[in-house]
């Protein structure tokens, strides 16, 4: 049986992720006291639940600091009994502040002596023992509810135990490097369609830009080099990890990085069933 631990800072989307897993057939528990993780796993192993895809539990800052500090040891014991992984959700401080302001909810660590910003920062330190063990970290700063659901559904809920989940993520350097990337490739050295007035309004998913970049030898050489690197090293990555996020960045995240991510997703989907693409700077994602 498979155990998925959902954790992360408040406001990052943990409840949404847990609901996705519940809809997909996981037995889900929100706000599980970390000290009960071991007994829960033992009971599920002994009783046996053949109709369930697995167990998903949310463990967050509502736990005591002592229990969170002991979490690595608890997880190690759980892994002796079943396949375990941790999905850690996070977002930029400014994004979390905005979300709490919009919902007018109280942060679990805020009080008369601790304001929202201090609570958000304190929560990060409190959850560090879990974040350091994460199998997959998802930055939800640029994701809406539906995009997060699709991401969790494709990368976690419907993934087979033995398969690697591969995500190609395009981004613009002027908006910052994705904090949840495992590998980052900088393609700002390639010919830029932005400087062609007739191509500026299009993206790397549109035919005019595709035709332009298809005809550029440097772009094709970069595509081949990234593909060859991944073809060589993905089998090694697969031995000790289930998730891999490959980020490709250009200046604005509109043309070159988008084009390359689309091409790579098409190619690797033939070998890896759980291969997705996401364009951070574009409104629409697939």
C-alpha positions in Angstrom: 0.0 0.0 0.0 1.1 3.6 -0.7 1.3 6.4 1.9 1.3 10.0 0.8 2.0 12.7 3.4 0.7 16.1 2.4 2.4 19.0 4.1 3.3 22.6 3.6 2.6 26.1 4.8 -0.9 27.2 5.5 -2.6 28.7 2.5 -0.4 26.8 0.0 -3.2 24.4 -1.1 -2.9 21.3 1.2 -6.7 20.8 1.5 -7.1 20.9 -2.3 -4.4 18.3 -2.7 -5.9 16.1 -0.1 -9.4 16.3 -1.7 -7.9 15.3 -5.1 -6.4 12.2 -3.6 -9.7 11.4 -1.7 -11.6 11.6 -5.0 -9.1 9.2 -6.6 -9.7 6.5 -3.9 -7.2 7.3 -1.2 -8.1 7.0 2.5 -7.5 10.6 3.6 -7.0 12.1 7.1 -6.6 15.9 7.6 -4.4 17.3 10.4 -3.1 13.9 11.6 -1.0 14.3 14.8 2.4 13.3 13.7 2.8 10.9 16.6 0.0 8.8 15.3 1.6 8.2 11.9 3.2 4.9 13.0 0.1 3.4 14.6 -1.9 4.3 11.6 0.4 2.6 9.2 0.6 -0.5 11.4 -3.2 -0.7 11.5 -3.7 -0.2 7.8 -1.0 -2.9 7.1 -2.6 -5.4 9.5 -6.2 -4.9 8.5 -5.6 -4.6 4.7 -7.8 -2.4 2.5 -7.5 -3.9 -1.0 -10.0 -1.4 -2.5 -8.0 1.6 -1.5 -5.3 3.2 -3.7 -3.4 4.2 -0.6 -3.4 6.4 2.5 -3.1 10.2 2.3 -2.6 12.3 5.5 -2.0 16.0 6.1 0.6 16.8 8.7 1.2 20.5 9.2 2.1 23.2 11.7 -1.0 22.5 13.8 1.2 19.7 15.3 3.4 20.3 18.3 7.0 21.3 17.6 8.2 18.2 19.4 6.2 15.8 17.2 7.4 17.6 14.0 11.0 17.3 15.2 10.5 13.6 15.6 8.8 13.2 12.2 11.9 11.9 10.3 12.2 9.0 12.7 8.5 8.2 12.5 8.7 8.3 8.7 11.6 5.9 8.7 9.6 3.4 10.7 6.6 3.8 8.4 8.8 3.1 5.4 9.7 -0.3 6.8 6.0 -1.3 6.4 4.9 0.5 3.2 5.9 2.8 0.3 6.0 6.4 1.6 6.4 9.8 0.0 6.0 13.4 1.0 4.4 16.1 -1.1 5.3 19.5 0.2 3.3 22.6 -0.9 4.6 26.1 -0.5 4.2 29.6 -1.9 5.9 33.0 -1.8 5.4 34.9 1.4 3.6 37.7 -0.5 1.2 35.2 -2.1 0.4 33.6 1.3 -0.3 37.0 2.8 -2.6 37.9 -0.1 -4.5 34.6 0.3 -5.1 35.1 4.0 -6.1 38.7 3.4 -8.7 37.6 0.8 -10.2 34.8 2.8 -9.9 36.7 6.2 -8.9 33.4 7.9 -6.6 33.3 10.9 -3.2 31.8 10.5 -2.8 28.8 12.9 0.3 30.3 14.4 -0.8 33.9 14.7 -1.9 35.4 18.0 -1.8 38.7 19.9 2.0 38.7 19.9 2.6 37.2 16.4 1.3 38.9 13.3 0.6 37.2 10.0 4.1 37.8 8.4 5.8 36.5 11.5 3.5 33.4 11.7 4.2 32.6 8.0 8.0 32.8 8.6 7.8 30.8 11.8 5.8 28.1 10.1 8.5 27.6 7.5 11.1 26.9 10.2 8.7 24.6 12.1 8.0 22.5 9.0 11.7 22.3 7.9 12.1 18.6 9.1 9.3 17.6 6.8 10.3 19.9 3.9 13.8 18.5 3.9 12.4 15.0 3.3 10.0 15.9 0.5 9.7 13.6 -2.5 8.1 16.5 -4.4 7.9 20.2 -3.7 5.2 22.2 -5.4 5.3 26.0 -5.5 1.7 27.1 -5.8 2.4 30.8 -6.1 1.3 31.0 -9.7 -1.3 28.3 -9.6 -5.1 28.7 -9.3 -7.3 26.1 -7.7 -7.9 24.2 -11.0 -4.3 24.2 -12.0 -3.2 22.8 -8.7 -5.9 20.1 -8.9 -4.7 19.0 -12.4 -1.0 19.0 -11.2 -1.7 16.8 -8.2 -4.0 14.6 -10.2 -1.4 14.0 -12.9 1.7 13.8 -10.8 0.6 12.1 -7.7 -2.9 10.6 -7.7 -2.8 8.6 -10.9 0.9 7.8 -10.9 1.8 4.1 -10.7 4.2 3.2 -7.9 7.1 2.2 -10.1 6.9 5.1 -12.6 8.7 8.4 -12.5 6.6 11.6 -12.9 8.3 14.0 -15.2 7.3 17.7 -15.5 8.7 20.2 -18.0 8.2 23.7 -16.6 8.8 26.8 -18.7 9.6 30.1 -17.0 10.9 33.6 -17.5 14.1 34.6 -15.7 12.8 38.1 -15.2 10.1 36.6 -12.9 12.6 34.5 -10.9 13.8 30.9 -11.0 11.2 28.3 -9.9 12.0 27.1 -6.4 10.6 23.7 -7.0 12.8 22.8 -10.0 15.2 19.9 -9.8 17.1 20.7 -13.1 17.3 24.2 -14.7 18.3 24.9 -18.2 19.0 28.5 -19.4 18.1 29.0 -23.0 18.4 32.8 -23.2 21.3 32.4 -25.6 19.0 31.2 -28.4 17.5 33.4 -31.1 14.5 35.3 -29.6 11.2 35.5 -31.5 10.3 38.5 -29.3 12.5 40.7 -31.5 10.4 39.8 -34.6 7.5 42.2 -34.5 5.2 39.8 -36.2 6.0 37.1 -33.6 6.0 39.1 -30.4 2.3 38.5 -29.6 2.5 34.8 -30.1 3.9 32.1 -27.7 6.0 29.0 -28.2 2.8 27.0 -28.6 1.6 29.0 -31.7 2.5 27.8 -35.2 4.3 31.0 -36.4 6.7 30.8 -33.5 7.1 27.0 -33.8 8.0 27.4 -37.5 10.5 30.2 -36.7 12.3 28.1 -34.0 12.1 24.9 -36.0 14.3 26.6 -38.6 16.9 27.8 -36.2 19.9 25.4 -36.0 21.0 26.6 -32.5 17.5 25.9 -31.1 17.5 22.4 -32.5 21.0 21.8 -31.2 19.9 22.9 -27.7 16.8 20.7 -27.9 19.0 17.7 -28.8 21.5 18.4 -26.1 18.8 18.6 -23.4 17.1 15.5 -24.7 20.3 13.5 -24.8 21.2 14.6 -21.2 17.9 13.5 -19.9 17.9 10.2 -21.9 21.3 9.4 -20.3 20.6 10.4 -16.7 16.9 9.7 -16.2 17.4 6.0 -15.5 19.8 7.0 -12.7 17.4 9.6 -11.2 14.6 6.9 -11.3 16.6 4.7 -8.9 16.0 7.0 -5.9 13.3 9.5 -6.8 9.7 9.4 -8.1 9.4 13.0 -9.3 11.6 15.1 -11.5 10.8 18.8 -12.5 12.9 20.0 -15.4 12.7 23.8 -15.7 13.7 25.6 -18.9 13.9 29.4 -18.8 14.2 32.2 -21.3 13.9 35.9 -20.6 10.1 36.3 -20.4 8.9 32.7 -20.4 6.8 33.2 -23.5 8.6 31.8 -26.6 11.8 29.8 -26.4 11.3 28.0 -23.1 7.7 27.2 -24.0 8.6 25.8 -27.4 11.3 23.6 -25.9 9.1 22.3 -23.1 6.4 21.4 -25.5 8.9 19.5 -27.8 10.4 17.6 -24.9 7.1 16.7 -23.4 6.0 15.2 -26.8 9.2 13.2 -27.0 9.4 11.9 -23.5 5.7 11.0 -23.3 6.5 8.1 -25.6 8.7 6.6 -22.9 7.3 7.9 -19.6 3.5 7.8 -19.3 3.4 10.4 -16.5 5.0 13.3 -18.4 3.4 16.7 -18.1 4.2 20.3 -19.2 3.4 23.5 -17.5 4.1 27.1 -18.6 4.4 29.3 -15.5 4.1 32.6 -17.2 1.2 31.7 -19.5 -2.4 32.0 -18.4 -3.4 28.7 -19.8 -1.7 25.4 -18.9 -2.1 21.9 -20.1 
